[in-house]
Amino acid sequence: MTPKPAPANHRQVSPSPRGERRREQIVTAALALFASSGYRGTGMTEVAAQVGITEPGVLYHFGTKVGLLRAVVEQRATISRAFARDAAELGGLAGIRELIPLAERSIGEPDLIKLFSVLLAENFEADGPAHDFFVEHYRALRVSVVELIEAGQRRGEVRAGIDPALKAVEILGALDGMASQWLLDPEAIDFVACIEAYVATLERDLAATS
């Protein structure tokens, strides 16, 4: 009797170091192209050409163009959410001051900031390929800012009359607005100085009176 073949091993294999490097190269190329031409204006063949591989080679790593988009935006989102979590852990006015090192890091990564601005504009509609991602991303950021303000209120350093949810929307809106102006006119806008001035204003606005 012919022996039965051994069952296939379906364990998930982690990407090799070479595969991880290739993924990083593709994400870096896509980031620059999406930032300059937008998601809709960028073809997978263009991304592949930047890395020196074929379009199927890109799809091998990310499955679809949407899969590549998610990997690209997650790179920026990870940085923002990490800073937001750190600020929330500090809480109160100390957490607000964490906006300054975030701004200092951001000026060294203008393509990431531009990418987020371009892709956000492309995904306001509910059927946008990254619409749900951006909705959840901003919800997570608002939660972190709310936690930061509430921690300050519990410690008595932030005014009790402040509505944390409304203030979170204001803060994120101000940051995005200043970043957009900086991207448009970097010679005229000192982004870090703007954030420092805004943080000083926030501290005065939020601080509880003795």
N, C-alpha and C positions, 0 to 999 in steps of 0.2 A: 504494500500500500504506500502511495506517495505521501510523504510527511507534509503536514500543513505548514504554510509559512508562518513565521513568528509574527505576532500582531505588531502593527506599526506603532512607533513611539511618537505620540502626539504632544510631547512636552514642548512648551513654548521656549524657543531658543533666544537668548538675549543677543542683541546686535553685537557684532565684533567691533574691536576698536577701530578697524578700518571702516566698517559700516557707519559707526558713530561720527567719524571724521567726515565722511561723505555727506551724511545728513546735515552736519553743521555747515558745510560748504554750500549745500543747496539752500538752506534756510537763509544764510547770509546773502546769497545772490538774489533770492526771491525778495528779501527785505528791501534791498536797494531798488529793485525793479518795481515792486508794489508802491514804494514811497514816491518814485518819480512818475510812474505811469498809471498807478492805481491797480486794483485787482482785475477789474474788467478790461483794462487796457494792456495787460501783460499776458502773453501766451506761454504755455509750458515749454514750447520749443526755445523761447528766449531764455528762460531760466536754465534749461539744459545746456544751451550754448555757452552761457556764462561759466558753467562748471566744467565744460568739456566732455559732456556725456550726452546720451540720447534722451528723448522724452520718455520712452519706456523705463529708462534708468531712474528718472525722477519719480515716476509712478510706482516703481518697485519699492521705494522707501516710504512714500506717503499715500499711495493708493489712488488719490484723486487730487485735483487742483484745490478743492475745498479742504482736504486733509493737509495740504501744504500750507494753505492760508491759516488754518488753526495753529499749526506749529509755529508759524511766524509771529502771529499776534500773541501767542502764549509767552514768547520770549520777552516781550515788553511787559505784558501783564504780570508776569512773575516778579519783575523788579518792583513795579508799583505796589503790588499786594504785599510784598515783603516789607517795604517801607511803611505801608499802612498798618500792618500788624505790629511792627516794632513801635510805631508811634502810639498805637492803642495800648500796648503794654505799659509804656511810660505814663500815658494818660495826662490829661490836663494841659497846662501851658508848656510843660516839657515836651509833650507829644507834638504840640503845634510847632515848636521850634525845629522838629525833625524835617519840616518842609524845606529848610535851607540846605541841608546836605543832599536832599533829593534833587533840588534845583542844580546844585553844583555837579552832581553826577549827570544830570540830563543834558547839560550843555556839551558834554563830551560825547553824546550819542544823538546828534540831531536827526539822523536817519530814522531812528526808532521813534522819536517824537513825531516827525513828519509822517511816518508810516501810520501811526495811530490816528492822526488827524485825517489823512486821506481815506483810510478804510472806514473810519467812523462815518464820514460823510457819505460813503457808498452803502452804508448799512442801516440807514434810518428806517427804511421800509421793512415790514415784517418778513418779507420773503428774501431779504438780503442773506448771502451765504454766511455772514458772521454776525447777523442781527442778534441772535440769542446769546452769543458769546459776549457781545458788548453790554447787553442788558444785564447779564449776570455779573460781569466785571464791575460795572458801576454800582450795582446793588451791594457787592462785596465791599467796595471802597466806602460807600455811604455807611455801611454797618460799622466799619472800623473807625470812621470819624465820629459816629454817634457814641461808640464805646469810649473813645478818647474824651469827649466832652462830658459824658456822664460820670466818668471816673473823676474828672476835675470837680464836678458838682458835688460828688460824694465827699471829696476831701475839703470842700469849702473854698477852693481857689477859683472856681468858675461860677459866675452868677446863676442862681437858681432859676431866674426868669428866662434864660436862654432856651429855645426849643432846639434840642440837638439834631433832630431830623432836618429841620429847615436850615440850620447852620451848616450841616453837612453838604446839602445841595449848593449852598452859596460858596463854600470853600472850594469844592470840586469845579464849579463853574468858573470861579476866579482863576484857578490854576490853568484850566484849559484855555481860557481867554488870553491870559498873559503868554502862554506857550505859543498860541497861534500868532500873536503879534510879533513875538520874537522870531518865529520861523519866516514870517513875511519880510521883516526888516531887521535882521540881526545886527546891522551896523548901528542902528539908532536905539535899539532896545537892549539894555543890560538885564538879562533875565534874572540873574541871581540877585541883583540890587532890587529889582521889582519884588521878588519873593521876600527878601529881607524887610522891605518897607511894608509889605502886606502882613507879614507875621507880626511886626510891631503894632500895626493897627488892630490885628486880631487880638493880641494880648491885652491891649487897652479895652477893647470891646467886651472880651470875655471875662476879664478879671473881676472877681468879687470885691466889692467895696468893704473896707474894714469898719 
